[in-house]
Amino acid sequence: MSSYISSLTASQVAGLTTLQFSKFTSADVQALTTADIQALQSAPNGAADLNAIGASAIVTLSTAAVAALNSDQLGALSTAATHALTSSQIRNLTTDAVIGLTTTQIGVLQTFQIAAMSAANLNVLSSDQVGQLNSADIKSLTSTQVGGLSSDTLNMLSSSQIGSLTSADVKALSTADLNALGTDQLAGLNVAQLSTTQVNSLSSDAVGGLSATQVKALGTAGIKALSTDALAGLTTDQVAGMTTAQVASLGAGQLNALNSDQLGQLGSADIKALTSAQVSGLSSDTVNLLSSSQISNLTSADVKALSTTTLNALGSDQLAGLNVAALSTSQVNSLSSDAVQGLSTDQVRGLSTAQVTALGTSQLNALSSDQVGALSSAEVKALTTSQVSGLSSDTLDYLSTTAVKALTTTQVHSLTSDQLNAVSTDQLAALTTAQANALNLTGLTTDQLDAITFES
């Protein structure tokens, strides 16, 4: 009969009855031409005629004939016939025809058939059609197909469907696609499968749409790859959920992009995990966004990494948390008078003798009476003669009698006559005979001399 079908004109084929079509053999179907398919589109029962062809015979329909099918004809195929279509036939379906597939037909398509569909054909599917694709169907998609999907089509996929994408498929997603994903789609995204280039291209909105669990799943490489703009999109929950290793992987530029609320989520372990390289790159503004408690958790190496500019820009809260004992002598020497005045009495008392020796006279003279009063005997003894001779009359006056007694004879001898004139009689009376004998007595008043106990 195939020779008979081949001899028929397109009009004659279109005039065959549905019953006749139901008796078509594979050879008959193979003989159908593009013109025959097009003629059937105008026939009253053209779609039903094709539906009458058995599933075993439909597979012999030529690719040229398949390419001629319209949406009505394709949509009229039985589920058995649809299920039987070859991958070659699927590849040759036009976008106009694919639109006609019913959700039932989509549901019976096999994974190899889904894998054979072009991205163009996938992009014309409706949300209802896309919704029929199961996990196996999604996994069967090639990276070429996924890379060709439009943002609209991707946003038709459910969270579960997005989660079924393979690693290769996820890596095929473009920057535009990733940043256009909706909330549901982002929730299903396996971010661990993203390349660092893709992570770097994420917008702040896309990053903000991820869950804290997903941000954690980015790992250290992913976090390190985030742009400063994207980091601005992190929620406080996301920052709080980051691992210590992720925080330690952030560059100084990334840390400087965080706001006060985000920085406030960094715990003591996170702060302690910061490297000296990270801390040295922090801006003064960023350091001043850290709480007193966070500042106190900086390691000694981190404190030593703070620049002069940063140290002198510290606010009162930040200065209060600073481990002053960890400062190098050069850092101590570089502190401004305002910074020195901002130190607590406990911090002053905790200075090492080497740190005290590093203080300039202007820094010493900036100390308040409480700060001077907090100096230990060891700290007072550590002052050089240059420091002592440079003390102002007010600073000298702040010294307690205990501190005065701690002065060495060399230090006492370095006091100038102008300084001694400002010393109180109580302070002079506290001098030991050894200290008194070391004094430069020139210019002392009678009352001052009377207060001094000399060696007889």
Contacts in CASP RR format, 6 or more apart in sequence:
PFRMAT RR
TARGET T0000
AUTHOR 0000-0000-0000
METHOD contacts of the structure
MODEL  1
MSSYISSLTASQVAGLTTLQFSKFTSADVQALTTADIQALQSAPNGAADL
NAIGASAIVTLSTAAVAALNSDQLGALSTAATHALTSSQIRNLTTDAVIG
LTTTQIGVLQTFQIAAMSAANLNVLSSDQVGQLNSADIKSLTSTQVGGLS
SDTLNMLSSSQIGSLTSADVKALSTADLNALGTDQLAGLNVAQLSTTQVN
SLSSDAVGGLSATQVKALGTAGIKALSTDALAGLTTDQVAGMTTAQVASL
GAGQLNALNSDQLGQLGSADIKALTSAQVSGLSSDTVNLLSSSQISNLTS
ADVKALSTTTLNALGSDQLAGLNVAALSTSQVNSLSSDAVQGLSTDQVRG
LSTAQVTALGTSQLNALSSDQVGALSSAEVKALTTSQVSGLSSDTLDYLS
TTAVKALTTTQVHSLTSDQLNAVSTDQLAALTTAQANALNLTGLTTDQLD
AITFES
1 25 0 8 1.000
1 27 0 8 1.000
1 28 0 8 1.000
2 25 0 8 1.000
2 27 0 8 1.000
2 28 0 8 1.000
2 30 0 8 1.000
2 31 0 8 1.000
5 13 0 8 1.000
5 24 0 8 1.000
5 28 0 8 1.000
5 31 0 8 1.000
5 32 0 8 1.000
6 31 0 8 1.000
8 36 0 8 1.000
10 33 0 8 1.000
10 35 0 8 1.000
10 36 0 8 1.000
10 38 0 8 1.000
10 39 0 8 1.000
11 39 0 8 1.000
13 32 0 8 1.000
13 36 0 8 1.000
13 39 0 8 1.000
13 40 0 8 1.000
14 36 0 8 1.000
14 39 0 8 1.000
14 40 0 8 1.000
14 42 0 8 1.000
14 43 0 8 1.000
14 46 0 8 1.000
15 43 0 8 1.000
16 49 0 8 1.000
17 45 0 8 1.000
17 49 0 8 1.000
18 45 0 8 1.000
18 48 0 8 1.000
18 49 0 8 1.000
18 52 0 8 1.000
19 52 0 8 1.000
21 49 0 8 1.000
21 50 0 8 1.000
21 52 0 8 1.000
21 53 0 8 1.000
22 52 0 8 1.000
22 53 0 8 1.000
22 54 0 8 1.000
24 52 0 8 1.000
24 53 0 8 1.000
24 54 0 8 1.000
24 57 0 8 1.000
25 57 0 8 1.000
26 56 0 8 1.000
26 57 0 8 1.000
26 59 0 8 1.000
26 60 0 8 1.000
27 60 0 8 1.000
28 57 0 8 1.000
29 53 0 8 1.000
29 57 0 8 1.000
29 58 0 8 1.000
29 60 0 8 1.000
29 61 0 8 1.000
30 60 0 8 1.000
30 61 0 8 1.000
30 62 0 8 1.000
32 61 0 8 1.000
32 62 0 8 1.000
32 65 0 8 1.000
33 62 0 8 1.000
33 64 0 8 1.000
33 65 0 8 1.000
34 64 0 8 1.000
34 65 0 8 1.000
34 67 0 8 1.000
34 68 0 8 1.000
36 65 0 8 1.000
37 65 0 8 1.000
37 68 0 8 1.000
37 69 0 8 1.000
37 73 0 8 1.000
38 68 0 8 1.000
40 46 0 8 1.000
40 47 0 8 1.000
40 49 0 8 1.000
40 50 0 8 1.000
40 73 0 8 1.000
41 70 0 8 1.000
41 72 0 8 1.000
41 73 0 8 1.000
43 49 0 8 1.000
46 73 0 8 1.000
47 72 0 8 1.000
47 73 0 8 1.000
47 75 0 8 1.000
47 76 0 8 1.000
48 76 0 8 1.000
50 69 0 8 1.000
50 73 0 8 1.000
50 76 0 8 1.000
50 77 0 8 1.000
51 76 0 8 1.000
51 77 0 8 1.000
51 78 0 8 1.000
51 81 0 8 1.000
53 81 0 8 1.000
54 78 0 8 1.000
54 80 0 8 1.000
54 81 0 8 1.000
55 78 0 8 1.000
55 80 0 8 1.000
55 81 0 8 1.000
55 83 0 8 1.000
55 84 0 8 1.000
56 84 0 8 1.000
58 77 0 8 1.000
58 81 0 8 1.000
58 84 0 8 1.000
58 85 0 8 1.000
59 84 0 8 1.000
59 85 0 8 1.000
59 86 0 8 1.000
59 89 0 8 1.000
61 89 0 8 1.000
63 88 0 8 1.000
63 89 0 8 1.000
63 91 0 8 1.000
63 92 0 8 1.000
64 92 0 8 1.000
66 89 0 8 1.000
66 92 0 8 1.000
66 93 0 8 1.000
67 92 0 8 1.000
67 93 0 8 1.000
67 94 0 8 1.000
69 93 0 8 1.000
69 94 0 8 1.000
69 97 0 8 1.000
70 96 0 8 1.000
70 97 0 8 1.000
71 96 0 8 1.000
71 97 0 8 1.000
71 98 0 8 1.000
71 99 0 8 1.000
71 100 0 8 1.000
72 100 0 8 1.000
73 97 0 8 1.000
74 93 0 8 1.000
74 97 0 8 1.000
74 98 0 8 1.000
74 100 0 8 1.000
74 101 0 8 1.000
75 100 0 8 1.000
75 101 0 8 1.000
75 102 0 8 1.000
75 105 0 8 1.000
77 105 0 8 1.000
79 104 0 8 1.000
79 105 0 8 1.000
79 108 0 8 1.000
82 101 0 8 1.000
82 105 0 8 1.000
82 108 0 8 1.000
82 109 0 8 1.000
83 108 0 8 1.000
83 109 0 8 1.000
83 110 0 8 1.000
85 113 0 8 1.000
87 112 0 8 1.000
87 113 0 8 1.000
87 115 0 8 1.000
87 116 0 8 1.000
88 116 0 8 1.000
90 113 0 8 1.000
90 116 0 8 1.000
90 117 0 8 1.000
91 116 0 8 1.000
91 117 0 8 1.000
91 118 0 8 1.000
93 117 0 8 1.000
93 121 0 8 1.000
94 121 0 8 1.000
95 120 0 8 1.000
95 121 0 8 1.000
95 123 0 8 1.000
95 124 0 8 1.000
98 117 0 8 1.000
98 121 0 8 1.000
98 124 0 8 1.000
98 125 0 8 1.000
99 124 0 8 1.000
99 125 0 8 1.000
99 126 0 8 1.000
101 125 0 8 1.000
101 129 0 8 1.000
103 128 0 8 1.000
103 129 0 8 1.000
103 131 0 8 1.000
103 132 0 8 1.000
106 125 0 8 1.000
106 129 0 8 1.000
106 131 0 8 1.000
106 132 0 8 1.000
106 133 0 8 1.000
107 132 0 8 1.000
107 133 0 8 1.000
107 134 0 8 1.000
109 137 0 8 1.000
111 136 0 8 1.000
111 137 0 8 1.000
111 139 0 8 1.000
111 140 0 8 1.000
112 140 0 8 1.000
114 133 0 8 1.000
114 137 0 8 1.000
114 140 0 8 1.000
114 141 0 8 1.000
115 140 0 8 1.000
115 141 0 8 1.000
115 142 0 8 1.000
115 145 0 8 1.000
117 145 0 8 1.000
118 145 0 8 1.000
119 144 0 8 1.000
119 145 0 8 1.000
119 146 0 8 1.000
119 147 0 8 1.000
119 148 0 8 1.000
119 149 0 8 1.000
122 145 0 8 1.000
122 149 0 8 1.000
122 153 0 8 1.000
123 148 0 8 1.000
123 149 0 8 1.000
123 150 0 8 1.000
123 152 0 8 1.000
123 153 0 8 1.000
125 153 0 8 1.000
125 156 0 8 1.000
126 156 0 8 1.000
127 156 0 8 1.000
130 153 0 8 1.000
130 156 0 8 1.000
130 157 0 8 1.000
130 161 0 8 1.000
131 156 0 8 1.000
131 157 0 8 1.000
131 158 0 8 1.000
131 161 0 8 1.000
133 157 0 8 1.000
133 161 0 8 1.000
135 160 0 8 1.000
135 161 0 8 1.000
135 164 0 8 1.000
138 157 0 8 1.000
138 161 0 8 1.000
138 163 0 8 1.000
138 164 0 8 1.000
138 165 0 8 1.000
139 164 0 8 1.000
139 165 0 8 1.000
139 166 0 8 1.000
141 165 0 8 1.000
141 166 0 8 1.000
141 169 0 8 1.000
142 169 0 8 1.000
143 166 0 8 1.000
143 168 0 8 1.000
143 169 0 8 1.000
143 171 0 8 1.000
143 172 0 8 1.000
144 172 0 8 1.000
146 165 0 8 1.000
146 169 0 8 1.000
146 170 0 8 1.000
146 172 0 8 1.000
146 173 0 8 1.000
147 169 0 8 1.000
147 172 0 8 1.000
147 173 0 8 1.000
147 174 0 8 1.000
147 177 0 8 1.000
148 172 0 8 1.000
149 177 0 8 1.000
151 176 0 8 1.000
151 177 0 8 1.000
151 180 0 8 1.000
151 181 0 8 1.000
154 162 0 8 1.000
154 173 0 8 1.000
154 177 0 8 1.000
154 180 0 8 1.000
154 181 0 8 1.000
154 185 0 8 1.000
155 180 0 8 1.000
155 181 0 8 1.000
155 182 0 8 1.000
155 185 0 8 1.000
157 185 0 8 1.000
158 184 0 8 1.000
159 184 0 8 1.000
159 185 0 8 1.000
159 187 0 8 1.000
159 188 0 8 1.000
160 188 0 8 1.000
162 181 0 8 1.000
162 185 0 8 1.000
162 188 0 8 1.000
162 189 0 8 1.000
163 188 0 8 1.000
163 189 0 8 1.000
163 190 0 8 1.000
165 190 0 8 1.000
165 193 0 8 1.000
166 193 0 8 1.000
167 190 0 8 1.000
167 193 0 8 1.000
170 189 0 8 1.000
170 190 0 8 1.000
170 193 0 8 1.000
170 194 0 8 1.000
171 193 0 8 1.000
171 194 0 8 1.000
171 195 0 8 1.000
171 198 0 8 1.000
173 198 0 8 1.000
175 198 0 8 1.000
175 201 0 8 1.000
178 194 0 8 1.000
178 198 0 8 1.000
178 201 0 8 1.000
178 202 0 8 1.000
178 206 0 8 1.000
179 201 0 8 1.000
179 202 0 8 1.000
179 203 0 8 1.000
179 205 0 8 1.000
179 206 0 8 1.000
181 189 0 8 1.000
181 206 0 8 1.000
183 209 0 8 1.000
186 206 0 8 1.000
186 209 0 8 1.000
186 210 0 8 1.000
186 214 0 8 1.000
187 211 0 8 1.000
189 210 0 8 1.000
189 214 0 8 1.000
190 217 0 8 1.000
191 199 0 8 1.000
191 210 0 8 1.000
191 214 0 8 1.000
191 215 0 8 1.000
191 217 0 8 1.000
191 218 0 8 1.000
192 217 0 8 1.000
192 218 0 8 1.000
192 219 0 8 1.000
194 218 0 8 1.000
194 222 0 8 1.000
196 221 0 8 1.000
196 222 0 8 1.000
196 224 0 8 1.000
196 225 0 8 1.000
197 225 0 8 1.000
199 218 0 8 1.000
199 222 0 8 1.000
199 225 0 8 1.000
199 226 0 8 1.000
200 225 0 8 1.000
200 226 0 8 1.000
200 227 0 8 1.000
200 230 0 8 1.000
201 227 0 8 1.000
202 226 0 8 1.000
202 227 0 8 1.000
202 230 0 8 1.000
203 229 0 8 1.000
203 230 0 8 1.000
204 229 0 8 1.000
204 230 0 8 1.000
204 231 0 8 1.000
204 232 0 8 1.000
204 233 0 8 1.000
205 233 0 8 1.000
206 230 0 8 1.000
207 215 0 8 1.000
207 226 0 8 1.000
207 230 0 8 1.000
207 231 0 8 1.000
207 233 0 8 1.000
207 234 0 8 1.000
207 238 0 8 1.000
208 233 0 8 1.000
208 234 0 8 1.000
208 235 0 8 1.000
208 238 0 8 1.000
210 238 0 8 1.000
211 238 0 8 1.000
212 235 0 8 1.000
212 237 0 8 1.000
212 238 0 8 1.000
212 240 0 8 1.000
212 241 0 8 1.000
215 223 0 8 1.000
215 234 0 8 1.000
215 238 0 8 1.000
215 241 0 8 1.000
215 242 0 8 1.000
216 241 0 8 1.000
216 242 0 8 1.000
216 243 0 8 1.000
216 246 0 8 1.000
218 225 0 8 1.000
218 226 0 8 1.000
218 246 0 8 1.000
219 243 0 8 1.000
219 245 0 8 1.000
219 246 0 8 1.000
219 249 0 8 1.000
220 243 0 8 1.000
220 245 0 8 1.000
220 246 0 8 1.000
220 248 0 8 1.000
220 249 0 8 1.000
221 249 0 8 1.000
223 242 0 8 1.000
223 246 0 8 1.000
223 249 0 8 1.000
223 250 0 8 1.000
224 249 0 8 1.000
224 250 0 8 1.000
224 251 0 8 1.000
224 254 0 8 1.000
226 254 0 8 1.000
228 253 0 8 1.000
228 254 0 8 1.000
228 256 0 8 1.000
228 257 0 8 1.000
229 257 0 8 1.000
231 254 0 8 1.000
231 257 0 8 1.000
231 258 0 8 1.000
231 262 0 8 1.000
232 257 0 8 1.000
232 258 0 8 1.000
232 259 0 8 1.000
234 258 0 8 1.000
234 262 0 8 1.000
236 261 0 8 1.000
236 262 0 8 1.000
236 264 0 8 1.000
236 265 0 8 1.000
239 258 0 8 1.000
239 262 0 8 1.000
239 264 0 8 1.000
239 265 0 8 1.000
239 266 0 8 1.000
240 265 0 8 1.000
241 265 0 8 1.000
242 270 0 8 1.000
244 269 0 8 1.000
244 270 0 8 1.000
244 273 0 8 1.000
245 273 0 8 1.000
247 266 0 8 1.000
247 270 0 8 1.000
247 273 0 8 1.000
247 274 0 8 1.000
248 270 0 8 1.000
248 273 0 8 1.000
248 274 0 8 1.000
248 275 0 8 1.000
248 278 0 8 1.000
250 278 0 8 1.000
251 278 0 8 1.000
252 277 0 8 1.000
252 278 0 8 1.000
252 280 0 8 1.000
252 281 0 8 1.000
252 282 0 8 1.000
253 281 0 8 1.000
255 263 0 8 1.000
255 278 0 8 1.000
255 282 0 8 1.000
255 286 0 8 1.000
256 281 0 8 1.000
256 282 0 8 1.000
256 283 0 8 1.000
256 285 0 8 1.000
256 286 0 8 1.000
258 286 0 8 1.000
258 289 0 8 1.000
259 289 0 8 1.000
260 289 0 8 1.000
263 286 0 8 1.000
263 289 0 8 1.000
263 290 0 8 1.000
263 294 0 8 1.000
264 289 0 8 1.000
264 290 0 8 1.000
264 291 0 8 1.000
264 294 0 8 1.000
266 294 0 8 1.000
267 294 0 8 1.000
267 297 0 8 1.000
268 293 0 8 1.000
268 294 0 8 1.000
268 297 0 8 1.000
271 290 0 8 1.000
271 294 0 8 1.000
271 297 0 8 1.000
271 298 0 8 1.000
272 297 0 8 1.000
272 298 0 8 1.000
272 299 0 8 1.000
274 298 0 8 1.000
274 299 0 8 1.000
274 302 0 8 1.000
275 302 0 8 1.000
276 299 0 8 1.000
276 301 0 8 1.000
276 302 0 8 1.000
276 304 0 8 1.000
276 305 0 8 1.000
277 305 0 8 1.000
279 298 0 8 1.000
279 302 0 8 1.000
279 305 0 8 1.000
279 306 0 8 1.000
280 305 0 8 1.000
280 306 0 8 1.000
280 307 0 8 1.000
281 307 0 8 1.000
282 310 0 8 1.000
283 310 0 8 1.000
284 309 0 8 1.000
284 310 0 8 1.000
284 313 0 8 1.000
284 314 0 8 1.000
287 295 0 8 1.000
287 306 0 8 1.000
287 310 0 8 1.000
287 313 0 8 1.000
287 314 0 8 1.000
287 318 0 8 1.000
288 313 0 8 1.000
288 314 0 8 1.000
288 315 0 8 1.000
288 318 0 8 1.000
290 318 0 8 1.000
291 317 0 8 1.000
292 317 0 8 1.000
292 318 0 8 1.000
292 320 0 8 1.000
292 321 0 8 1.000
293 321 0 8 1.000
295 314 0 8 1.000
295 318 0 8 1.000
295 321 0 8 1.000
295 322 0 8 1.000
296 321 0 8 1.000
296 322 0 8 1.000
296 323 0 8 1.000
298 323 0 8 1.000
298 326 0 8 1.000
299 326 0 8 1.000
300 323 0 8 1.000
300 326 0 8 1.000
303 322 0 8 1.000
303 323 0 8 1.000
303 326 0 8 1.000
303 327 0 8 1.000
304 326 0 8 1.000
304 327 0 8 1.000
304 328 0 8 1.000
304 331 0 8 1.000
306 331 0 8 1.000
308 331 0 8 1.000
308 334 0 8 1.000
311 327 0 8 1.000
311 331 0 8 1.000
311 334 0 8 1.000
311 335 0 8 1.000
311 339 0 8 1.000
312 334 0 8 1.000
312 335 0 8 1.000
312 336 0 8 1.000
312 338 0 8 1.000
312 339 0 8 1.000
314 322 0 8 1.000
314 339 0 8 1.000
316 342 0 8 1.000
319 339 0 8 1.000
319 342 0 8 1.000
319 343 0 8 1.000
320 344 0 8 1.000
322 347 0 8 1.000
324 343 0 8 1.000
324 347 0 8 1.000
324 350 0 8 1.000
324 351 0 8 1.000
324 355 0 8 1.000
325 350 0 8 1.000
325 351 0 8 1.000
325 352 0 8 1.000
325 355 0 8 1.000
327 355 0 8 1.000
329 354 0 8 1.000
329 355 0 8 1.000
329 357 0 8 1.000
329 358 0 8 1.000
330 358 0 8 1.000
332 351 0 8 1.000
332 355 0 8 1.000
332 358 0 8 1.000
332 359 0 8 1.000
333 358 0 8 1.000
333 359 0 8 1.000
333 360 0 8 1.000
333 363 0 8 1.000
335 363 0 8 1.000
337 362 0 8 1.000
337 363 0 8 1.000
337 366 0 8 1.000
338 366 0 8 1.000
340 359 0 8 1.000
340 363 0 8 1.000
340 366 0 8 1.000
340 367 0 8 1.000
341 366 0 8 1.000
341 367 0 8 1.000
341 368 0 8 1.000
341 371 0 8 1.000
343 371 0 8 1.000
345 370 0 8 1.000
345 371 0 8 1.000
345 373 0 8 1.000
345 374 0 8 1.000
346 374 0 8 1.000
348 367 0 8 1.000
348 371 0 8 1.000
348 374 0 8 1.000
348 375 0 8 1.000
349 374 0 8 1.000
349 375 0 8 1.000
349 376 0 8 1.000
349 379 0 8 1.000
350 376 0 8 1.000
351 379 0 8 1.000
353 378 0 8 1.000
353 379 0 8 1.000
353 381 0 8 1.000
353 382 0 8 1.000
354 382 0 8 1.000
356 375 0 8 1.000
356 379 0 8 1.000
356 382 0 8 1.000
356 383 0 8 1.000
357 382 0 8 1.000
357 383 0 8 1.000
357 384 0 8 1.000
357 387 0 8 1.000
359 387 0 8 1.000
360 387 0 8 1.000
361 386 0 8 1.000
361 387 0 8 1.000
361 390 0 8 1.000
361 391 0 8 1.000
364 383 0 8 1.000
364 387 0 8 1.000
364 390 0 8 1.000
364 391 0 8 1.000
364 395 0 8 1.000
365 390 0 8 1.000
365 391 0 8 1.000
365 392 0 8 1.000
365 394 0 8 1.000
365 395 0 8 1.000
367 395 0 8 1.000
367 398 0 8 1.000
368 398 0 8 1.000
369 398 0 8 1.000
372 395 0 8 1.000
372 398 0 8 1.000
372 399 0 8 1.000
372 403 0 8 1.000
373 398 0 8 1.000
373 399 0 8 1.000
373 400 0 8 1.000
373 403 0 8 1.000
375 399 0 8 1.000
375 403 0 8 1.000
377 402 0 8 1.000
377 403 0 8 1.000
377 405 0 8 1.000
377 406 0 8 1.000
378 406 0 8 1.000
380 399 0 8 1.000
380 403 0 8 1.000
380 406 0 8 1.000
380 407 0 8 1.000
381 406 0 8 1.000
381 407 0 8 1.000
381 408 0 8 1.000
381 411 0 8 1.000
383 411 0 8 1.000
385 410 0 8 1.000
385 411 0 8 1.000
385 413 0 8 1.000
385 414 0 8 1.000
386 414 0 8 1.000
388 407 0 8 1.000
388 411 0 8 1.000
388 414 0 8 1.000
388 415 0 8 1.000
389 414 0 8 1.000
389 415 0 8 1.000
389 416 0 8 1.000
389 419 0 8 1.000
390 419 0 8 1.000
391 419 0 8 1.000
393 418 0 8 1.000
393 419 0 8 1.000
393 421 0 8 1.000
393 422 0 8 1.000
396 419 0 8 1.000
396 422 0 8 1.000
396 423 0 8 1.000
396 427 0 8 1.000
397 422 0 8 1.000
397 423 0 8 1.000
397 424 0 8 1.000
397 427 0 8 1.000
399 427 0 8 1.000
401 426 0 8 1.000
401 427 0 8 1.000
401 429 0 8 1.000
401 430 0 8 1.000
402 430 0 8 1.000
404 427 0 8 1.000
404 430 0 8 1.000
404 431 0 8 1.000
405 430 0 8 1.000
405 431 0 8 1.000
405 432 0 8 1.000
405 435 0 8 1.000
407 435 0 8 1.000
409 434 0 8 1.000
409 435 0 8 1.000
409 437 0 8 1.000
409 438 0 8 1.000
410 438 0 8 1.000
412 431 0 8 1.000
412 435 0 8 1.000
412 438 0 8 1.000
412 439 0 8 1.000
413 438 0 8 1.000
413 439 0 8 1.000
413 440 0 8 1.000
415 423 0 8 1.000
415 439 0 8 1.000
415 440 0 8 1.000
416 440 0 8 1.000
417 440 0 8 1.000
417 442 0 8 1.000
417 443 0 8 1.000
417 444 0 8 1.000
420 439 0 8 1.000
420 440 0 8 1.000
420 443 0 8 1.000
420 444 0 8 1.000
420 448 0 8 1.000
421 443 0 8 1.000
421 444 0 8 1.000
421 445 0 8 1.000
421 448 0 8 1.000
423 448 0 8 1.000
425 447 0 8 1.000
425 448 0 8 1.000
425 450 0 8 1.000
425 451 0 8 1.000
426 451 0 8 1.000
428 436 0 8 1.000
428 448 0 8 1.000
428 451 0 8 1.000
428 452 0 8 1.000
429 451 0 8 1.000
429 452 0 8 1.000
429 453 0 8 1.000
431 439 0 8 1.000
431 452 0 8 1.000
431 453 0 8 1.000
432 453 0 8 1.000
433 453 0 8 1.000
433 454 0 8 1.000
433 455 0 8 1.000
434 455 0 8 1.000
436 452 0 8 1.000
436 453 0 8 1.000
436 454 0 8 1.000
436 455 0 8 1.000
437 454 0 8 1.000
437 455 0 8 1.000
439 452 0 8 1.000
441 449 0 8 1.000
444 452 0 8 1.000
END
